[in-house]
Amino acid sequence: MIDITRELRTLVTTGKVALGAEQAKKALKAKSAKLVIVAGNVSKGNAEAIAMFESAPVYKFPGTSLELGSACGKPFSVSVLTVLAPGESSIMSLLK
């Protein structure tokens, strides 16, 4: 099992990500999203809106948006993180 916090930090440092629900929707429409990570406390409506595009798998982060932001090394909450390029992280192994 992977250490999601460590992999998120590696992803943000070495890969390419988009933060926020609106950025996720844009990436999904453009089909550039590889994976969408949604915080556990995101409203059901927002999660469903993101999932409806179905051009990338969606992973539900087990913590809150504040915890997701912290795991990404950000001083603010992150409700949705979209993986555009995984960099040196093993974040894509969440799909298995």
HELIX and SHEET records of a PDB file:
HELIX    1   1 ILE A    4  THR A   14  1                                  11    
HELIX    2   2 ALA A   21  LYS A   29  1                                   9    
HELIX    3   3 LYS A   44  ALA A   51  1                                   8    
HELIX    4   4 SER A   65  ALA A   71  1                                   7    
HELIX    5   5 ILE A   91  LEU A   95  5                                   5    
SHEET    1   A 4 LYS A  16  LEU A  19  0                                        
SHEET    2   A 4 VAL A  80  ALA A  85 -1                                        
SHEET    3   A 4 LEU A  35  VAL A  38 -1                                        
SHEET    4   A 4 VAL A  58  LYS A  60  1                                        
END                                                                             
